[in-house]
Amino acid sequence: MTVAEAAVDSAGLRARFDAELTAFLDRQDPDWPDGAPRGVFTTLHRFVLAGGKRLRPLFCYWGWRGAGGPDGTPIVVAAAALELFHAFALIHDDILDGSDRRRGEPSVHRIFADLHARSSWRGDPEAYGRNTALLCGDLCAAWSDQMFHECGLSPDQVHQGYAVFALMRTEVIAGEYLDLVSGVGDGSVASALTVIRMKAARYTVTRPLQIGAALAGAPVELLDALAEFGDPLGDAFQLRDDVLGVFGDPAVTGKSVLDDLREGKPTVMMALARDAADRVQGARLRELFGNPDLDADGAAELREIIESTGARRKIEQMIQVRAEAGLAALEHTEVTAESRTALMELAGQAIDRQR
């Protein structure tokens, strides 16, 4: 299979994932409890299906195929279940980060806060939005578990994959907590790298790959080899995400470039900038970074400091080094040729992107 053919197949797989997600959500509709407002269901239906790169299902699928598993509906369903877990993570992450935009649309907590305000209901619209979104995220996590178990693979296969699935869930939640702790910690490069490995890198690439391979009955040696590819690639993916969070085009990324800066998100890039800043730059970083009232001019000044300290250039170097390390590991990983080609294509999509 050529790289071009792999790209076409990726587009086809995304369509298959979306079809299975749609079918699963449609099956939940008749079981929605009587008397419960349907706003939660319709909002989640729209949120889950509206955009997204579907990288986690893709890595899961090719982990399965790489371990010798055949194409078929069960693995497509199992892989698509990861997208429901991703929806849970995004909804909760937006609450924790105070992000009002996701994929170019209002985030889930913002949707419900605005509904409260428009309806002139009693109480605090912001609290209502956060609390409702928390429940939405919880429901997505439950649905992900249900969809995974109902994928159609044998109980033994599901059990093998679920062990990695459970590990992934624990890591993501622990990583979110580490992210909160790092926000009040030393702000070092080392702590920021620990957060991205736990919270995002393994969750995006390594664990989905291993879930797919484990479902196919892969030996532990292959699971370990996939981590050698997935860990550095996942790090590179998140480092790119942090760059886009500050330097990306909001019309393409669907998120404001002010969010991470106003929040004071402790990224590797900001840690590098802080370490390399002179006295004047350091003072301005302390004044502007993490200021909830930061405006466009202040953000532009922060971007200039990041550039002038060389932090952005260093991040690009780190992305390249990690991407090359992952691809080098893939060359020595015993997966099918078709899977290797597809994974090389996915690596490019994960790193060389604008959103």
N, C-alpha and C positions, 0 to 999 in steps of 0.2 A: 504494500500500500504506500502510495506517495504521501508527502506532507499535505498536498492539496486535497487528496482524497480523505485524509484524516480530518481536515478542516470541514469538509462537506459533511462527513459523518458526525462531527461534533454538533453541527447545526441540526442534523436530523435527530440526534440523541436529546438535545435540548427540547425539541418539539415532543418527543416521546415522554420525557420527564414531565413536561407541562400537561400533557394529556392524562397521565396517571394522577398527577396532583389534582387536576380538575375533577376526574372521576372520583377520587377519594373524598374530596370536599363535597361533591354533589351527593355522595352517599350519607354524609353527615346531616344533610339538610332535613330529611324526614324525622331524624332523631333529635332535632333541636327541641329542648324542653318547652312544653306549652307554658305560655305566660312569660317566658324570658324574652326581653327585647331582642330583636333580630339585628340590631346595629352592630353588635360584636361579630356575629357570623358574617354579615355582608362586608364589614370592614376587613376582616381577616381573609376572606375569599379574594377580595381585590388586592390586598397587600401581598399575599403569597404569590399570586400569579402575575403581578405587575412588574415585569423586568427582572433583573438579576442575571448574573453571569452563569449560574448553575455549575460553578467550578467543583464544588464538593460532590455532587452527584456524578460529574464526569470523572473525577479522580477515583471515586468508588467503583464505577463501572469498569474503568480500565485496570484497576487493581484486580478485579474479578477476572477480566479477560486475560490479564498478564499471568495469572495463576492457572490458566487453562480452562476457565469457566466459559460455557457457550453463551452466545447472545440469546436473549429471551425476555419475556415480560417480567418474570420474578425478579431478576437483578435490576431491571429498570425501576420497578416499584421500590425495592429496597434502597436503591441509590436515591430516588426521589424523596424518600422519607427524610434524608439528611437536610433537604431544603426546608422542611417544616421545622426541624431543629434550628436551622439557620434563622428562620423567621423569629423564633423565640429569642435567639441571641441578639438579633438586630433590635427588636422591640425593647428589650431590657437595656441594651447598651445605649440606645437613644435616650432612655429615661436617665440613666446614670450620667451621661455626658451632657444632658440638657440640649440635645440636638433637635431642632424643629423641622428639619428636612431630611428626607430619605428617598433616594431614587427620583429626585425632582418633584416629589410630592410631600405634603405635610406628614410628619412622623405620626405614629399611631396615637401617642399621648397628646399630640397637638390636635389631632382630629377630634378627640373626645373633649378636650378642654374648650375648643372652639364651639362644639355642639352645646356644651353646658352654657357658655356665655350667650350664644344666640338664642337659646331657649329661656334665658332669664331664670334658670333654676336656682334654688337656694344653695348656699354654701360656696366653697372656693372652686372655681373652674379648673385651676391648675392641679389641685389635689384630686379632683374627679378625673381629670385626664390621665394623671400618673397612675392612679389606682386601677382605672379601667384597663389601661395598657398593660399593667402588670398581670391582670387576669387573662388578657389576650395572649400574652407571651406564655403564660402557664398552659393555656389550652393548646397552643402550637406544640409545646414540648410533649404534652400527652398524646396529641394526634400523631406526632412523629414516632413515638413508641408504638402506637397501635398500627400505623401503616407499615412499619418495619416488620412487625411480627406477623402481619397478614399478607406478606409479599408473595407467598406461594412456594418458597423454598422449604425444604424439609426441616422439621424441628431441630435436628442435629446441626444443620447448616446455619440456621438462624441463631442457635445457641453459640456457635463458634464466632459469628460476626458480632453478636450482641456483647460479648465480653469486651471487644475493642470499642464498641459504641458507648458502653457504660464508662469506660476509661476516658473517652473523649469528653463526655458530659462533665465528669468531675474536673478534668483539666480546664475546661472553658470557664466554669464557675470559679474555680480557684484562681484562674488567671484574671478574671474580672476583679476579684478581691485584691490580688496583687497590684492591679492597676490603681485601685483606690489607695492602697497603702503607699505606692510609689509617688502618688500625688502629694503626700505629706512627708516623703522621705528625702533622701539625699539628692535625688534627681540625676544620678550617675548614668553613664552609658551602660554599665554592666547591669544595673537594675532594670533599665528600659529594655535591654535585650532579653532579660529573663521574662519580662511581662509579655513581649511579643511572641516568644517561643511557646509559652504556656497558653496565652489567651487566643492567639490567632494562627500562628504558623502551623502547629501540629493539627489544629482543628480544620484548617483549610486544605492541607495537602496530605500530610503523613497519615493521620487517622482515617480519613476517607479511603485512601489507598489500602491501608491495612484491613479496614472493614471489608472491602470488596474481596481482597485476597483471602481473608479468614473465612468468609462465606464459601469460597471455593475450596476450602480445606488446605490452604497453603501451609508449608512447614514454617517453623519459627525462623529458620535461616532466611527465607524469602521476606518475611515480615520485617526482620532486622535490616535487610538490604534495602527495602523500600523506604525505611526511615532514613537511611544514608542519602537517598535521593530527596525525600520529602522534607526533611527538617531544614536544610539550607534553602531549598526552593520556597518553603513557607515563610522563612525569615525574609527572603528577598521580596515576596509578595507583600508582606506587611510593611516593610520599609518603603516600598513604592506607594502603598496606601497612605503612609504618613506624609510623604512628599506631596501627593495629590491633595491631601487635606489642607495644605498651606499654599501650594503653587498651582493647583488644578483649576480648570475652568468650571465654575459652578453649573453652567449650562450643560456640561458634559457629565460631570461627576454626580450632579443632582444634590450636592451638599454645599453649604456655605463655606468659604475659606476663612470665615471668622470663628467658626465653632471651636476648633481645636485650640486656637490662640486665646480666645476668651476663657475657655475652660482651664487653660494652662496644662494641656495634656502632656504628660512627661514622656515625650518621644525620644528616640535615639538622636534624631536630627537636632532637637532643641538642647539635648545634653551636650552634643558636640559643639553647638554654637556657644553655649554657656562656658564650656571649658576653654574655647579659643578666643573669647571676647576680651577686649582690653577694658580698662577701667570705665571709660565713658560708655562703651557698648554694654558692658555688664550692668551698669546703672539703668540704662534704658530698657534692657531686657527685664529687669526686676520691676520696673514701672509699668511696662506694657503687657508682658506675657502673663496671662491669668487675670487680666483686668476685664471684668464682665461688661464694662462700658466701652471696650475697645471699638474704635470706628475704622473706616476704610483707610484713612490716612495713617493711623497707628499700625494697622496690619501691613501696609506698604513699607513702613519703616522697619518693622520686624523682619519682613522678607529681605530687605536690604542688608540688615545685620547678619541674617543667616547666610546670605550669599557672600558677603565680604569677609566673614570669618572662615570661609571655606567649608562650612558644615554641609551645604548641599552637595558640593563636589565630593566630599568624603562619603556621603550617603550613596551617591551614584556608584562610587568605587566599591562600597560594601555590597550593593545590590549585584554588581557584576561578578564579584568574587564568589558570592554565594550561589548565584545562578550557575556559574561555571563548575563549582564543586558538585552541585546537584546533578548536572548533566553528565559530569565525569563518572559519578557513582552509578548513574543509570546505564552507562555503557557496559558496566561489569555486573549488572543485575540480571539474573536468569528469568526474564519474562519473555513472552512471545514477541516476535518481531513486529507484529501489528500493534501490540500494546506499546512497545518502545517508541515507535513512530508517533503514535497518538500522544504519548506522554511528553515527547519532545515538543510537539505542537502546543499542548496545554501549558507547558513551561513558558513558552513565548507569550501566550495569551495572559498568563498570570503576572508577567513582569513588564512587558512592553505594551502598556496600556495607558489610556487617558482617563479611565474611570474605574 
